[in-house]
Structure formats: C-alpha cells, structure tokens
C-alpha cells in the first residue's frame, strides 16, 4: 500500500464514520455497525486490504483510544456525581465481572471443547469488562434525555474493573505456570494498582491545573495537555502496574474539570476553558474510534466453531448482565429506565482484545497455553455479538418499553 492509498483509506474511514452518524437518524443503526461492516468487507470478505499492514499501528491506536476516551469520561463527571454514582458503579461492575468469570469457567468447555477449566477462567477475565469506546459511541447516538447517570456509571465501570481484570488474569496465568496460588498477594496487587493509579491521576491533575492557569492565553494548551496526559498514563502504568494508567487518565480529567473543588486548597481559582478541552478531545477521539472499529472488522476470522462459541458466550454475558442490573435496580435509587439501559448495554471492545494477548505475553514458549491465539479467536465474535446487541437490540427494547409506559 502506497502512502497515497493509506491516506485515502484513512480519509474514507473518517467520512464513513461521519455519514454513518447521519444515517443513524433514519435507520437507528449506530456508526459502530457500519464501521465494523466496512472493515469486514475490505478484509476477510473481499480481501482488498491486507490486515498485516495495520497490525503494527493497532496497539498504538488502542492505547491512544483508551487514554483519550478515559480522559474525556473523567472530564464529564462532576465531583458530586462521582460521589453519588461510585457505590452503584462498584456494585454493578464487580458483580458483573465475577458472574461472567464464574459463568465462563462453568460452561467454557461445553461451548468450545478446546478450553480446559483453567483456560476458561482466563477467558472469563477477558470477557468481564465493557468497552468505554463502545459505550461512548452508543451514548452519543442514543438521544434520550434524563439518563445521564446510567452512561456515567458505565463509563466509570470499565475504568474501575480493568485493573481488577488484568491482575486476576495475570495471576491465573502465573498459577498455571507455577502451580501455586496466593490470594492475599493478588488482593494486595489489585489494591496497589487502584490506589497508586488514582493518586497519580489526582496529583498530576492538580499540578497541571496550576500550570494551565499560569499558561492561560498562550495557545495550544490542548496539545500540551494531551502530551502531559501521555506522561501521566505511562507513569501510572510503570509505577502502579498494568491497569493503573486508565485510572490515572480518568482522575486526571476529573481533577481538571472540577477546579472549584480545589480552589480553597490552592489559594486561587484556576481559570481553564474546560469546554474547549473537551470539544477538541472529542474530535481526535472521533477519528481514533473510527480507525479502531474498522480495524476490528478487518481482523475478523470466519470460523463456524468460533462463531458458535462466541454466540454462546454472548448470550451468557447478556443474561448475567441483565441479572446484575436487576440486583442494582433493587439496591439503588436509579430510575427504572436508567437501570434498563445498564441491563441491556454491555459491549466488549478494546480491552478484551488486548487482554486476549496476555497468554502469549506470559507464556511465549507455549508451555501451558499451547495455542494462545485461541483466546483472540473466541473473544472477537463475542466482542462483535455484544456490540451488535448493545447498539441495536438494547436501544430498540428500551424505546419500545418507553412507548408502552
């Protein structure tokens, strides 16, 4: 592929993403679906584009998407809202995660005979967390008012559960290799990642708020903010461990957007154009999101066994999510329509595909995980199934329920 072809391809992706957003008004089919279909059409169906040309850029785009989307999610949450939604978020995220891990462990071997009990547990950790990128995309096209808390809970949900997922997945893999398990050490590792990642984001947010206040009027403050955000992410990943970066980015954005809370402690009221930061970040996230979903469509592998297993895991995840949403509805004061959205929205995405590479990373010689690509092949159709349901069936059922009320 020549540079001209590459730039043409990227421009087409952005245009398709934009026009598919317009098409949504008439078809109610979100842009996620069109981007996935476009990628599948160019890749496995027609073979026009060699997916290997984009594999090198995939980790970069995935990491950028996680950083910017999580940063935007943090900027969109007020302190009072975070205080109010945190208990509900912890309940729904942890309950859903442990139900999915348990369910996958129990039925994994039946859905795909190549899975052992231990491999099913590892797969469960990969499937036990929704995608912020997909949630934000569905939210932006789900034009219903009065349901702000539901979307904020789901945006925060993936940020909270990702460190737990990655630590448990790595621990299970290490147990498989070493043959020993230390639950206390596992709990300490998870707590350390969450604590240090949060502290890094909060302290960095305070520091950067002061710097931006001093630099006001200098221009280009968004680009230097993003440059600083990258440093925050990788510092948290280095100091706290895998998963700490997402928490740091969320709290970095949260701190910057809640400057009034810091005014008394800082001794002055920082003046930062948060709206301009958010608007510019959304534009860049738009392009990255478009690339990510087209790439996801490019790498699809059409195998009957994997597709059937993925369908089975998708149904299991949706049933367990509905159950955990019902528990949340019972123990929270959220409106019924808000819990309805939470029950019917659980799209997997970037993190599931990234975590599918963990066995290959920690068992490169294939001592225990003889076919590490097995996880990617099982995760992909499940990701696709949950996105399709959350983007199409979920909104349809919710609107139907609203009309009946």
Secondary structure per residue as TSV (DSSP state, phi and psi in degrees):
chain	resnum	aa	ss	phi	psi
A	1	X	-	360.0	126.1
A	2	X	-	-78.1	161.8
A	3	X	H	-56.1	-36.2
A	4	X	H	-63.2	-42.5
A	5	X	H	-64.1	-39.5
A	6	X	H	-62.8	-47.6
A	7	X	H	-65.7	-35.6
A	8	X	H	-63.9	-42.7
A	9	X	H	-61.7	-45.7
A	10	X	H	-63.7	-42.1
A	11	X	H	-64.9	-37.1
A	12	X	H	-65.4	-40.1
A	13	X	H	-58.0	-47.7
A	14	X	H	-64.7	-41.8
A	15	X	H	-65.1	-41.8
A	16	X	H	-63.6	-40.7
A	17	X	H	-60.8	-41.8
A	18	X	H	-68.0	-48.8
A	19	X	H	-70.5	-30.0
A	20	X	H	-68.0	-29.0
A	21	X	H	-65.6	-37.1
A	22	X	H	-70.3	-39.7
A	23	X	H	-62.4	-29.9
A	24	X	H	-55.8	-34.8
A	25	X	H	-60.3	-27.6
A	26	X	H	-103.6	-31.1
A	27	X	H	-105.1	-17.2
A	28	X	-	62.4	19.9
A	29	X	-	-100.5	114.2
A	30	X	-	-63.6	159.8
A	31	X	H	-63.7	-23.8
A	32	X	H	-54.0	-45.9
A	33	X	H	-64.5	-44.8
A	34	X	H	-63.8	-39.3
A	35	X	H	-67.1	-41.8
A	36	X	H	-62.8	-44.6
A	37	X	H	-65.5	-38.0
A	38	X	H	-62.4	-43.8
A	39	X	H	-64.1	-43.9
A	40	X	H	-64.6	-36.5
A	41	X	I	-65.2	-43.7
A	42	X	I	-75.5	-27.3
A	43	X	I	-95.3	-96.4
A	44	X	I	-66.9	-26.6
A	45	X	I	-80.7	-53.1
A	46	X	T	-103.9	-18.0
A	47	X	-	66.9	27.4
A	48	X	-	-72.2	-37.3
A	49	X	S	-116.3	134.1
A	50	X	-	-82.7	116.0
A	51	X	T	-62.9	-24.3
A	52	X	H	-61.9	-22.9
A	53	X	H	-66.5	-22.3
A	54	X	H	-111.1	-5.3
A	55	X	H	-61.3	-36.6
A	56	X	H	-65.3	-32.7
A	57	X	H	-85.4	-15.2
A	58	X	H	-59.4	-48.9
A	59	X	H	-60.3	-37.5
A	60	X	H	-64.2	-47.6
A	61	X	H	-65.8	-40.0
A	62	X	H	-61.6	-45.7
A	63	X	H	-64.4	-44.1
A	64	X	H	-60.9	-42.6
A	65	X	H	-61.9	-44.3
A	66	X	H	-61.6	-46.2
A	67	X	H	-62.3	-50.1
A	68	X	H	-72.4	-40.0
A	69	X	H	-67.3	-41.4
A	70	X	H	-66.9	-39.0
A	71	X	H	-60.8	-45.2
A	72	X	H	-64.4	-39.6
A	73	X	H	-61.7	-40.1
A	74	X	H	-65.2	-39.9
A	75	X	H	-68.1	-22.5
A	76	X	T	-88.0	2.1
A	77	X	-	-111.7	125.5
A	78	X	-	-84.3	156.9
A	79	X	H	-56.4	-45.5
A	80	X	H	-62.5	-40.1
A	81	X	H	-65.1	-44.4
A	82	X	H	-59.7	-43.3
A	83	X	H	-61.6	-37.1
A	84	X	H	-77.9	-36.3
A	85	X	H	-92.5	-13.4
A	86	X	H	-58.6	-47.0
A	87	X	H	-59.4	-44.2
A	88	X	H	-65.2	-37.4
A	89	X	H	-66.2	-43.8
A	90	X	H	-61.2	-42.4
A	91	X	H	-62.8	-52.7
A	92	X	H	-69.7	-37.9
A	93	X	H	-71.2	-48.5
A	94	X	H	-71.3	-39.3
A	95	X	H	-63.8	-46.3
A	96	X	H	-62.0	-43.2
A	97	X	H	-60.4	-51.3
A	98	X	H	-70.0	-30.7
A	99	X	H	-66.1	-41.9
A	100	X	H	-68.0	-41.8
A	101	X	H	-61.2	-45.7
A	102	X	H	-63.9	-46.0
A	103	X	H	-63.0	-43.6
A	104	X	H	-64.3	-38.8
A	105	X	H	-62.4	-38.7
A	106	X	H	-77.0	-38.0
A	107	X	H	-110.4	-1.6
A	108	X	H	-55.8	-46.6
A	109	X	H	-64.7	-33.2
A	110	X	H	-72.9	-36.4
A	111	X	H	-76.8	-33.3
A	112	X	-	-145.4	106.3
A	113	X	T	-57.2	-21.3
A	114	X	T	-73.0	-5.0
A	115	X	-	-94.2	127.4
A	116	X	-	-86.6	177.3
A	117	X	H	-61.4	-44.4
A	118	X	H	-68.6	-41.2
A	119	X	H	-64.9	-34.5
A	120	X	H	-65.2	-37.0
A	121	X	H	-63.9	-44.2
A	122	X	H	-61.5	-43.9
A	123	X	H	-60.8	-38.2
A	124	X	H	-60.1	-38.0
A	125	X	H	-67.2	-30.8
A	126	X	H	-71.6	-32.5
A	127	X	H	-91.1	-5.0
A	128	X	S	-92.9	39.5
A	129	X	-	-163.9	133.9
A	130	X	-	-81.3	170.0
A	131	X	-	-101.3	123.6
A	132	X	H	-62.5	-39.3
A	133	X	H	-58.9	-47.4
A	134	X	H	-68.6	-40.4
A	135	X	H	-60.9	-45.8
A	136	X	H	-63.2	-39.6
A	137	X	H	-64.6	-43.7
A	138	X	H	-66.6	-41.8
A	139	X	H	-59.6	-43.4
A	140	X	H	-63.7	-22.5
A	141	X	H	-109.7	0.7
A	142	X	-	-97.4	84.0
A	143	X	-	-81.3	75.6
A	144	X	-	-131.3	129.6
A	145	X	S	-84.1	166.6
A	146	X	S	75.4	16.8
A	147	X	-	-129.1	34.7
A	148	X	H	-63.7	-43.1
A	149	X	H	-61.1	-37.1
A	150	X	H	-60.7	-44.7
A	151	X	H	-69.4	-37.3
A	152	X	H	-68.5	-35.7
A	153	X	H	-62.1	-44.8
A	154	X	H	-70.9	-33.3
A	155	X	H	-65.5	-39.7
A	156	X	H	-76.0	-28.3
A	157	X	H	-57.3	-49.6
A	158	X	H	-66.3	-33.2
A	159	X	H	-65.0	-39.4
A	160	X	H	-75.1	-38.5
A	161	X	H	-86.6	-21.8
A	162	X	H	-58.3	-45.8
A	163	X	H	-61.1	-36.8
A	164	X	H	-65.1	-44.7
A	165	X	H	-60.1	-50.2
A	166	X	H	-67.5	-37.5
A	167	X	H	-68.1	-41.4
A	168	X	H	-67.8	-41.0
A	169	X	H	-61.0	-47.9
A	170	X	H	-63.1	-39.6
A	171	X	H	-64.8	-41.5
A	172	X	H	-64.9	-41.2
A	173	X	H	-62.3	-43.1
A	174	X	H	-65.7	-36.4
A	175	X	H	-62.7	-42.4
A	176	X	H	-62.3	-36.0
A	177	X	H	-79.6	-38.1
A	178	X	H	-98.1	-25.6
A	179	X	S	83.5	10.0
A	180	X	-	-129.3	153.9
A	181	X	-	-134.1	138.3
A	182	X	-	-129.6	89.9
A	183	X	H	-58.0	-36.9
A	184	X	H	-64.1	-42.2
A	185	X	H	-63.6	-36.7
A	186	X	H	-62.4	-46.2
A	187	X	H	-63.5	-39.0
A	188	X	H	-63.2	-41.6
A	189	X	H	-63.7	-44.1
A	190	X	H	-63.7	-46.1
A	191	X	H	-61.8	-39.9
A	192	X	H	-64.0	-44.3
A	193	X	H	-61.4	-46.9
A	194	X	H	-65.3	-43.6
A	195	X	H	-67.5	-50.6
A	196	X	H	-69.4	-38.9
A	197	X	H	-61.7	-42.6
A	198	X	H	-65.0	-45.4
A	199	X	H	-62.5	-40.5
A	200	X	H	-62.1	-44.3
A	201	X	H	-65.6	-43.1
A	202	X	H	-65.7	-49.6
A	203	X	H	-65.0	-39.4
A	204	X	H	-66.0	-37.6
A	205	X	H	-64.3	-41.6
A	206	X	H	-63.4	-47.7
A	207	X	H	-60.2	-45.7
A	208	X	H	-71.1	-30.3
A	209	X	H	-61.3	-42.5
A	210	X	H	-64.8	-43.4
A	211	X	H	-64.5	-44.8
A	212	X	H	-63.1	-35.8
A	213	X	H	-61.5	-40.7
A	214	X	H	-72.2	-28.6
A	215	X	H	-94.4	4.8
A	216	X	T	-57.1	136.4
A	217	X	T	89.8	-7.6
A	218	X	S	-79.5	-19.6
A	219	X	S	84.3	162.9
A	220	X	-	57.9	26.1
A	221	X	H	-70.8	-22.7
A	222	X	H	-67.7	-46.3
A	223	X	H	-63.7	-39.7
A	224	X	H	-73.3	-27.3
A	225	X	H	-66.3	-43.0
A	226	X	H	-65.7	-39.3
A	227	X	H	-60.4	-41.4
A	228	X	H	-69.1	-35.9
A	229	X	H	-59.4	-41.5
A	230	X	H	-58.9	-42.4
A	231	X	H	-63.7	-40.6
A	232	X	H	-62.4	-44.8
A	233	X	H	-60.2	-51.3
A	234	X	H	-73.3	-29.5
A	235	X	H	-63.9	-44.7
A	236	X	H	-66.0	-39.4
A	237	X	H	-64.1	-35.9
A	238	X	H	-75.0	-45.5
A	239	X	H	-80.0	-46.9
A	240	X	T	-86.7	-32.4
A	241	X	-	109.8	177.7
A	242	X	T	-57.8	128.4
A	243	X	T	103.8	-21.8
A	244	X	H	-69.3	-28.6
A	245	X	H	-65.6	-40.4
A	246	X	H	-65.0	-41.7
A	247	X	H	-63.5	-41.2
A	248	X	H	-64.3	-43.0
A	249	X	H	-63.8	-41.0
A	250	X	H	-61.6	-48.6
A	251	X	H	-74.7	-25.2
A	252	X	H	-62.7	-49.2
A	253	X	H	-65.4	-39.6
A	254	X	H	-61.3	-42.9
A	255	X	H	-65.9	-44.1
A	256	X	H	-62.0	-38.9
A	257	X	H	-83.2	-7.2
A	258	X	T	-117.6	54.0
A	259	X	G	-68.9	-30.5
A	260	X	G	-60.6	-32.1
A	261	X	G	-64.9	-25.2
A	262	X	G	-96.9	-9.2
A	263	X	H	-57.1	-46.5
A	264	X	H	-64.0	-38.0
A	265	X	H	-74.0	-36.2
A	266	X	H	-79.2	-22.5
A	267	X	T	88.3	1.5
A	268	X	S	-156.7	167.7
A	269	X	-	-103.8	103.6
A	270	X	-	-60.1	138.6
A	271	X	-	-111.3	107.1
A	272	X	-	-134.7	137.1
A	273	X	-	-81.6	85.9
A	274	X	H	-65.1	-36.8
A	275	X	H	-61.4	-42.6
A	276	X	H	-65.6	-39.5
A	277	X	H	-58.4	-46.8
A	278	X	H	-64.8	-44.2
A	279	X	H	-63.2	-43.9
A	280	X	H	-68.6	-37.9
A	281	X	H	-64.8	-37.0
A	282	X	H	-65.6	-35.4
A	283	X	H	-64.5	-45.2
A	284	X	H	-68.1	-41.2
A	285	X	H	-61.4	-33.9
A	286	X	H	-58.6	-47.2
A	287	X	H	-67.9	-41.8
A	288	X	H	-66.0	-40.5
A	289	X	H	-62.1	-42.1
A	290	X	H	-60.8	-47.1
A	291	X	H	-61.4	-43.2
A	292	X	H	-61.0	-46.6
A	293	X	H	-73.8	-32.6
A	294	X	H	-65.5	-42.9
A	295	X	H	-62.4	-40.3
A	296	X	H	-59.6	-39.7
A	297	X	H	-67.3	-32.4
A	298	X	H	-65.6	-35.4
A	299	X	T	-91.7	4.6
A	300	X	-	-61.4	138.4
A	301	X	-	-114.9	122.6
A	302	X	-	-90.0	96.3
A	303	X	-	-129.0	130.3
A	304	X	H	-59.1	-46.1
A	305	X	H	-64.3	-44.3
A	306	X	H	-67.0	-39.2
A	307	X	H	-65.6	-41.6
A	308	X	H	-66.5	-42.1
A	309	X	H	-63.7	-42.2
A	310	X	H	-61.6	-38.6
A	311	X	H	-62.9	-42.4
A	312	X	H	-62.4	-44.4
A	313	X	H	-65.9	-35.3
A	314	X	H	-62.6	-46.9
A	315	X	H	-61.2	-44.0
A	316	X	H	-59.2	-46.7
A	317	X	H	-61.6	-43.7
A	318	X	H	-67.0	-38.2
A	319	X	H	-65.6	-45.5
A	320	X	H	-67.2	-36.2
A	321	X	H	-64.5	-41.0
A	322	X	H	-62.5	-39.8
A	323	X	H	-64.7	-47.4
A	324	X	H	-65.5	-34.3
A	325	X	H	-65.3	-34.8
A	326	X	H	-66.3	-39.6
A	327	X	H	-62.4	-44.3
A	328	X	H	-60.1	-41.9
A	329	X	H	-60.4	-35.9
A	330	X	H	-71.7	-36.0
A	331	X	H	-107.5	11.2
A	332	X	S	-126.9	170.0
A	333	X	-	-105.3	21.0
A	334	X	-	-68.5	152.7
A	335	X	-	-67.5	148.8
A	336	X	H	-54.7	-36.4
A	337	X	H	-70.5	-30.5
A	338	X	H	-69.0	-45.9
A	339	X	H	-67.0	-28.2
A	340	X	H	-63.7	-42.8
A	341	X	H	-62.3	-44.0
A	342	X	H	-63.8	-39.1
A	343	X	H	-62.6	-37.2
A	344	X	H	-103.0	6.2
A	345	X	-	-123.1	107.9
A	346	X	-	-151.7	65.1
A	347	X	-	-80.5	125.3
A	348	X	-	-77.3	172.4
A	349	X	-	-174.8	-129.6
A	350	X	H	-52.6	-51.8
A	351	X	H	-63.4	-37.8
A	352	X	H	-62.3	-42.9
A	353	X	H	-68.7	-35.7
A	354	X	H	-69.7	-45.1
A	355	X	H	-66.0	-21.9
A	356	X	T	-65.1	-15.1
A	357	X	T	-89.8	-5.7
A	358	X	H	-60.2	-43.9
A	359	X	H	-58.6	-38.5
A	360	X	H	-66.2	-33.3
A	361	X	H	-73.4	-42.1
A	362	X	H	-96.3	-13.2
A	363	X	-	-134.3	60.6
A	364	X	T	-61.6	-28.8
A	365	X	T	-83.9	-5.8
A	366	X	-	69.9	35.4
A	367	X	S	-67.2	-47.7
A	368	X	S	-105.8	-47.6
A	369	X	-	-94.1	83.5
A	370	X	T	-66.4	-26.3
A	371	X	T	-127.7	78.6
A	372	X	T	-63.4	-22.6
A	373	X	H	-72.9	-10.6
A	374	X	H	-55.8	-40.0
A	375	X	H	-67.2	-41.5
A	376	X	H	-61.6	-42.0
A	377	X	H	-66.8	-28.9
A	378	X	H	-85.9	-34.0
A	379	X	H	-70.2	-41.1
A	380	X	H	-57.7	-53.8
A	381	X	H	-62.9	-27.8
A	382	X	H	-70.1	-41.6
A	383	X	H	-59.0	-47.0
A	384	X	H	-62.5	-43.4
A	385	X	H	-63.9	-43.3
A	386	X	H	-69.6	-34.7
A	387	X	H	-66.9	-44.9
A	388	X	H	-60.6	-44.2
A	389	X	I	-66.2	-48.4
A	390	X	I	-64.9	-32.1
A	391	X	I	-87.5	-24.6
A	392	X	I	-114.5	-63.5
A	393	X	I	-67.7	-42.4
A	394	X	H	-57.7	-57.2
A	395	X	H	-58.1	-37.6
A	396	X	H	-62.3	-46.4
A	397	X	H	-65.3	-37.9
A	398	X	H	-67.6	-44.1
A	399	X	H	-64.1	-38.0
A	400	X	H	-63.6	-40.1
A	401	X	H	-66.6	-38.1
A	402	X	H	-65.8	-39.1
A	403	X	H	-67.1	-28.9
A	404	X	H	-79.1	-16.7
A	405	X	-	-78.0	360.0
